[in-house]
Amino acid sequence: MAVVSASAALWESRRQEPAGPVLGGTIVYTAPTANQAAIRIAGSAREMLERAGAQHQVVRVVRIDGNGAVSTSATDMTPRVDGKPDGEPLKVAERAAKEIDRLIGTLEQQLNKESSVVGGEALFAGLSRARIDVSRPVFIFSSGLDTTDPVDFRKLAFDVAPATLAAELRRAGELPALQGAAITFVMLGESGRQLVLRRPQVVYREAVWTTLLRAAGAPTVRYEYPDGAPSTSPLPAPVVPIPPPPGTPVPAKPTKVPGEKTCTLSAATYFASDQAVLLDRQATLRAIGSCAATIGSTGRVSVEGHTSSAVKRPNNPVALKLSTQRAQVVAGLLVQLRVARNRIDIKGYGNANQPYPDPSDPRNRCVIVRFSSTK
């Protein structure tokens, strides 16, 4: 009933027929996979479609497949007699509103019907290839968890600074053309094997897309989180690992050096993205308690900070500073856990001497406590 009255008001406000098809807005969506919840058209996206129907406008639909391929179609939202494409436009407001509601339902089915041609998500790559009319509202339906370069959340690991990522893409000339676009990002929920994001990861994901879209020229970026439904797509996609909570215990593990052990703190689990700030200091203290208890009463303790990068730059001052500051924070926790400060050496390596050979391996974003155990 609310749909009928809203569309009726829009219908009465229309003064004359457009001379030809006029664009009401654009819907961009990442093609369905089993890891992304089904699309439900609600909120401001539905209002845009209702308005487009009342004003006899078309809506452009841009589909982005898992490999970044783009396909575009247009949907005429004009309500017509018997729902026929060549039928006369309906003139009675109530009947027109019901037909617009049917057209929205049909479009929703269309968006959810065909799975992606490739398992995965490539929203950013698709936006860079698509030609989007920015004169009208743009709605993006996606989980935002890209699994393809240049924005692969598995590599970002919820720790790369969004501003740094945007700057690198700007230098490479890979930002999409979205100057002046008013964007509403309709965030689709996790489904299938994809674990649900915790609050820090939700905040990070928004920060990444807000930064990238604004860097691409969009003055406004807002988010909606509609109630979703499990995906009906049978196509699996790569899973984006979600860091465990900061209370996760940090075990001491032996190395190849006789008597030596290490405790490794993943930056994505314990630190705010691209900062030397703990997500939860008390939880982290509890997490490294067993590690501190394993450290003997004699011998040196080395606390080593590491970062990762797409390009190995050992002298990167930003990476050196961040890795050093994070190592200092962990050293402070050890002191609080009764490890003598004069026994602790602190070193920030930045992108040099990484624990894993691939410089972009997210596991390189860590702090390692290295010591000889008497136990």
N, C-alpha and C positions, 0 to 999 in steps of 0.2 A: 504493500500500500504506500510505503514511503517512497519507493521508486517511482510509482505513478505520479504522485503529487510533485516530486522534485522535477521530473521530466515535463510535467504539464506546465509548471511555472516557466521553464526554459522555452517551451513551445510557444507560449503566449507572448514571450518577449521578442520572438523573431519577427522582424518587420517585413522582410522580402526574401525571395529566393536568390541564392548566389548565382552568379552568371555561369559558373562552372564548378568542378570539384575543388573544394578548399580544404587544406590540411588542418585537421583538428589537433593533431599531436602525433608523437612517435612512440611506439613500444619496442624496446630492445629486450631480447631475452636470450639466455644461454639455453641451448637445446637440452632436453631432458636426459638425465642419467639416473641410475639407481641411488646415487648419493645426494641428490638434490630434491627437496620436497616439491610436490606438484604445485603449479601456479593457480592461485585463486585471485580473481580480479575483484578488488574491493577498494575502499578508501578513495583517495584522490584520483587514482587511475580510473575507477568506475565513474566518478563524477565527470572526468574528461570525456569518456566514451558517451555518457548520457548527453553531455553538451554537444558533442560532435553529431550525435543522432538528431537532436532537436534542431540543429542548424544545418542539417544535410551536408555534413562534411565527411571526408575520408580520413582514415588513420593508417599511417605507414607502420608496417611490422617488419622488424629487422631480426632475423634469426642468426645466432652465432654458434657454430658447431665447435666441438671439442678441439679441432685443429685450427680454429680461428677463421675458418671459411664463413663468408657472409652471404646470406640470401635475403632478398627484400620483396615484399608484397604489399598490396594496398587493400584495405577493407573499407567498403562503403557502409557507413553507419546509418544511412538514410532509411527510415522505416517505410516500407512499401506494402501495397495491397497484396495479400496472400504471401508475403515474403519473397516475391519474385524479383529478380534483379532488374527486370524491365517494367515492373509494376509502377503504378502511380503512387506518389508519396501520400502517406496517410495524412488526413487533415484533422481528424478527431484526436484530441490530445491524449485521452485515456488509451485508445487503441494504439497510437503511436508509441506511447511509453511502454506498453506491453511488448511491442515488436522490438523496440530498442533493447529491452531486457533479454529477449530471445537472441538477438544478434550478439550481445555480450557473452551469453552462455555459449554460443557457437564458437566465438573467437577463443574463449577459454579452452574449449575442447581442442581447438586447432593448435594452440600453444603446447598442450600436453600430449598431443597425439603421437608424433614421430620422435623416436630417440635420436640422440646425437649420432653422427656417422662415425665418431671416434670417442672412446671413453675418455672423459676429461672435461676441463673447463678452460676457456680461453677468452674471457670477456675483454680483457685489455687489448689483446691482439686483434679481436674483432672490431672493437671501437676504433682502432687505428686504421682499419681498412674500410670501414663503412663510411658512407657519405650521408650524414644526418642533417636534416633541416633543423637548425637551431632557433628558427623564428617562432616555433611553437613548443609547448611543453614536451619534455623527453622523460619517459618512464623506463627504468632498467629493472628487469626481473631476473635475479640471479642470486646464488648463494655468496658470490664474491670470492669464493675460494679457488682462484685460478691454479691450475696445475701445469701450465705451460709458460715458457719464457715469453716476454721478459719479466712477467710478474708471476712467479711460481711460489705460492705460499709454503711449499715444502722447503724451499731454499731460504725464504725469508725467515722461517721458523719463529715468527712473531717477535723478532728482535731487531731487524734492520730498520733504521730510522726512515719513516716515510719521506721526509724532506730530502734525504740522501738519495733515495730511490728515484724521486721525481727529478732531481738535478741530473742524475746519470742518464735518465731517459730523455731529458731535454737536450743534453749534450749530444746524444746519439740521434736526435731528430726523430724520436719514436713516439712522441706525444700525439694523441688524436686531435682533430680539429673540432673543438667544441666551444669556440668563442661565443659568449653570450647565451649559452644554453642554460635553461632552468631545468635542473635534473632532480627527479625524485627516484631514489634507489629503493626498490621494493625488495627487501632482503628475504630470500627463500631459506627456509629452515633446513637443517641437516636431515639426511635420510639414509637408509641402508647401512653400509659399513662405516659411514662417516660419523665419528663421535661428535657429540654436541659440544660446542665451544663454551668455555667458561667465561666469566665476565671480563677478565683482562684481555682475552683473545677477541671478544666482541668489540671492545673499545679499540684495540689495535686495528682490526679489519676496517672499521669505520674511518680511522685516522688515515690509513693507506689510501682508501678510495676517495676520501674528501681531498686529500693532498694532491693525488694524481688528477682528479677531474678538475680541480681549480687550476692546477698548473696547465691543464689543457685549455683553459679559458672559460670554464663554467663559473659564473659568479655566485650561483646558489646551488647547494647540494643538500638535500634533506633525505631522511630515511623513514621508511615505514616497515613495520614487522607484522604482517597479517597472520592470522591463524592459518596454518598450513595443513597439508594432508600428506601421508607417505607417498613417495614416488610410485608411479605405476610402470616406470621404465625398467626393463630387465637388464639394461646395459650397465655394468659396473664401471667405476671410474677410480683413478688413484686416490687414496685416502691422504688427507692432510693431517699429519700427526698433531695431536693436541698435547701440549706439555702437561705433565702431572701437577697437582697442587704443590705449593712451596713447602708443605710439611712432609714431602716425600723423603724418607731416610736416605742418607748419602753413605753407602758402604765403603769400607776400606778394602782395596784390591791390591794383591801383590803384582809387581812388575817383573821384568826380566832381570833386574838388578837384585842380587841376593840381599834379603832383609828389607828391601824398599817396598813401600806401599804408597798408594795414591787414593785420594778422595776427589771425585770430580763433581762440580756443581754446574749444571747446565744453565746458561744465562737465561734461556727462555722460561725455565721453570722458576727461578728464584729472583730474577731482576726485571724491573720495568724495561720496556723496549728501549735499546740504545741509551740506557742510563745506568749509573752506578747507584741505583736506588732499589732496595729490596722491596719486593711485593708484600712480604709479611716477615718482619724481622724476628718475631717470637717463633713463628713456625719454622723459619730457617735455622734458628738456634736449636730447636728440637731436632731438626733433620740432621744436623751435623754433630749432634751430641755423641753418637756412637763413634764417629770418626775421631773426634777429639779425645775420647777415652782410649782409643787404640794407640795414640801417639805416646811414645815413651817419655820418661822424665829427663832424658839426656839426648843430645844430638840436635842437629839443625832441622828446621822445618822451612820448606820453600813454598811460597804461595805464588802461583803463576797465573796471570791473566792472559787470555787469548781471544782473538776475534776472527772473523772470516770475511772474505771479500771475493767478488767475481774475478778480480785481478789481484795477484799477489804483490802487494806494495809494502815491503818491510819497513819503510821509513814513513809510512802514513802517520802524521802527527795526531790526527783525530783518533785513529785506532789505538795508537800507543797510549794516549791519555785515558781513553775509556777502559782499556784492559788493565792499566795500572790502578785506576780508581776502584775498579771492581775487586782487584786483588787486595787493595787496602781495606775494603769493606769486610771481606772474608777474614783477613788477618785480625781485624777488630773483634769479630765474632769468636775466633779462637782464643784471643786474650780473655774475653768474657767467660770462656769455658775453661779458664785456668791454664792455658798454654802460655808460658813466659814470653813476653814481647821481645826480649833480647835474644831469643832463639829463632825468631821468625825473619826470614829474608823475603822481601816483596819484589816481584818483577813483572812488568807488563810487556808482553812481546808484540802486541798488536797483531799484524798479519804474518809475522815471521815465526819460524820454529813451531808451526802448527802441529797439533797432535795427529791430524789426518791429512794425507797427501793432497786431496782435492781442496784448493783454497776456498771454494764456495761451500764446502761441506758444513751444514749448520751445526754439526757436533763440535766444530772448532770454536764456537762461541761458548766459552766455558772458563771456569776458574779451577785450577788443579792444585790441591794441597799434596805436596810430596814430602815424605819423611821416612826415616828408618825406624821400624817398630822394634821394641824390646819384647813384644809378646809373640 
